[in-house]
Amino acid sequence: MPVSVVVGYLRIGETPETLAHEIMPHLSLAQIHDALSYFYDHCYEIELEIDQNSAEWGKAYLREHLSDEDYLHITGQIE
């Protein structure tokens, strides 16, 4: 389970307790807190991962690396 997923759930209002007991019962509360500890020690890297997994970042990356026609085809704007 990526740390970024744990952080994402917390950002939408979940608590470590609800994550451990309801959403990710395969993780213990201690493991959730370990993930948060890792996040606090590596904020920059995790924030970058979160940003790079956004639709906006993906579209910007494709726009930069593909031709206009390929970009429009990949993003479903033309068939």
Short mmCIF file of the C-alpha atoms (twelve columns), coordinates in Angstrom:
data_MODEL
# 
_entry.id   MODEL 
# 
loop_
_atom_site.group_PDB 
_atom_site.id 
_atom_site.type_symbol 
_atom_site.label_atom_id 
_atom_site.label_alt_id 
_atom_site.label_comp_id 
_atom_site.label_asym_id 
_atom_site.label_seq_id 
_atom_site.Cartn_x 
_atom_site.Cartn_y 
_atom_site.Cartn_z 
_atom_site.pdbx_PDB_model_num 
ATOM 1  C CA . MET A 1  0.000   0.000  0.000   1 
ATOM 2  C CA . PRO A 2  1.649   3.264  -1.077  1 
ATOM 3  C CA . VAL A 3  2.029   5.918  1.595   1 
ATOM 4  C CA . SER A 4  0.458   8.375  -0.853  1 
ATOM 5  C CA . VAL A 5  -2.811  6.391  -0.712  1 
ATOM 6  C CA . VAL A 6  -2.903  6.630  3.085   1 
ATOM 7  C CA . VAL A 7  -2.242  10.377 2.859   1 
ATOM 8  C CA . GLY A 8  -4.943  10.753 0.209   1 
ATOM 9  C CA . TYR A 9  -7.556  9.163  2.458   1 
ATOM 10 C CA . LEU A 10 -6.576  11.429 5.333   1 
ATOM 11 C CA . ARG A 11 -6.918  14.456 3.077   1 
ATOM 12 C CA . ILE A 12 -10.527 13.579 2.323   1 
ATOM 13 C CA . GLY A 13 -11.377 13.375 6.006   1 
ATOM 14 C CA . GLU A 14 -10.653 9.825  7.084   1 
ATOM 15 C CA . THR A 15 -8.807  9.203  10.336  1 
ATOM 16 C CA . PRO A 16 -6.061  6.687  11.039  1 
ATOM 17 C CA . GLU A 17 -8.635  4.717  13.037  1 
ATOM 18 C CA . THR A 18 -11.193 4.530  10.220  1 
ATOM 19 C CA . LEU A 19 -8.451  3.540  7.799   1 
ATOM 20 C CA . ALA A 20 -7.283  0.678  10.003  1 
ATOM 21 C CA . HIS A 21 -10.730 -0.540 11.018  1 
ATOM 22 C CA . GLU A 22 -12.936 0.130  7.984   1 
ATOM 23 C CA . ILE A 23 -11.085 1.019  4.812   1 
ATOM 24 C CA . MET A 24 -7.823  -0.921 5.098   1 
ATOM 25 C CA . PRO A 25 -8.461  -3.617 7.696   1 
ATOM 26 C CA . HIS A 26 -5.425  -5.512 6.419   1 
ATOM 27 C CA . LEU A 27 -3.283  -2.758 7.976   1 
ATOM 28 C CA . SER A 28 -2.933  -2.230 11.702  1 
ATOM 29 C CA . LEU A 29 -3.261  1.172  13.305  1 
ATOM 30 C CA . ALA A 30 0.480   1.009  14.008  1 
ATOM 31 C CA . GLN A 31 1.162   0.459  10.300  1 
ATOM 32 C CA . ILE A 32 -0.983  3.472  9.403   1 
ATOM 33 C CA . HIS A 33 0.998   5.569  11.871  1 
ATOM 34 C CA . ASP A 34 4.246   4.172  10.435  1 
ATOM 35 C CA . ALA A 35 3.101   5.314  6.993   1 
ATOM 36 C CA . LEU A 36 2.365   8.783  8.363   1 
ATOM 37 C CA . SER A 37 5.752   8.898  10.048  1 
ATOM 38 C CA . TYR A 38 7.382   8.002  6.744   1 
ATOM 39 C CA . PHE A 39 5.331   10.716 5.023   1 
ATOM 40 C CA . TYR A 40 6.455   13.371 7.508   1 
ATOM 41 C CA . ASP A 41 10.093  12.368 6.963   1 
ATOM 42 C CA . HIS A 42 9.715   12.304 3.146   1 
ATOM 43 C CA . CYS A 43 7.065   14.957 2.431   1 
ATOM 44 C CA . TYR A 44 8.707   16.264 -0.725  1 
ATOM 45 C CA . GLU A 45 8.949   12.862 -2.396  1 
ATOM 46 C CA . ILE A 46 5.433   11.791 -1.435  1 
ATOM 47 C CA . GLU A 47 3.914   15.122 -2.487  1 
ATOM 48 C CA . LEU A 48 5.695   14.769 -5.837  1 
ATOM 49 C CA . GLU A 49 4.265   11.252 -6.219  1 
ATOM 50 C CA . ILE A 50 0.768   12.541 -5.426  1 
ATOM 51 C CA . ASP A 51 1.148   15.387 -7.932  1 
ATOM 52 C CA . GLN A 52 2.459   13.043 -10.616 1 
ATOM 53 C CA . ASN A 53 -0.532  10.758 -10.178 1 
ATOM 54 C CA . SER A 54 -3.024  13.538 -10.864 1 
ATOM 55 C CA . ALA A 55 -4.917  13.759 -14.146 1 
ATOM 56 C CA . GLU A 56 -3.659  17.302 -14.695 1 
ATOM 57 C CA . TRP A 57 -0.019  16.242 -14.402 1 
ATOM 58 C CA . GLY A 58 -0.621  13.309 -16.727 1 
ATOM 59 C CA . LYS A 59 -2.199  15.486 -19.386 1 
ATOM 60 C CA . ALA A 60 0.600   18.046 -19.117 1 
ATOM 61 C CA . TYR A 61 3.182   15.259 -19.463 1 
ATOM 62 C CA . LEU A 62 1.439   13.838 -22.523 1 
ATOM 63 C CA . ARG A 63 1.066   17.302 -24.075 1 
ATOM 64 C CA . GLU A 64 4.802   17.864 -23.672 1 
ATOM 65 C CA . HIS A 65 5.892   14.480 -25.048 1 
ATOM 66 C CA . LEU A 66 3.402   13.740 -27.835 1 
ATOM 67 C CA . SER A 67 2.467   15.353 -31.113 1 
ATOM 68 C CA . ASP A 68 -0.790  17.305 -31.136 1 
ATOM 69 C CA . GLU A 69 -2.546  14.530 -33.052 1 
ATOM 70 C CA . ASP A 70 -1.288  11.786 -30.721 1 
ATOM 71 C CA . TYR A 71 -2.248  13.828 -27.657 1 
ATOM 72 C CA . LEU A 72 -5.780  14.338 -28.940 1 
ATOM 73 C CA . HIS A 73 -6.083  10.654 -29.808 1 
ATOM 74 C CA . ILE A 74 -4.746  9.433  -26.425 1 
ATOM 75 C CA . THR A 75 -6.983  11.777 -24.464 1 
ATOM 76 C CA . GLY A 76 -10.046 10.739 -26.484 1 
ATOM 77 C CA . GLN A 77 -10.609 14.109 -28.098 1 
ATOM 78 C CA . ILE A 78 -10.470 12.573 -31.602 1 
ATOM 79 C CA . GLU A 79 -10.974 9.029  -32.836 1 
# 
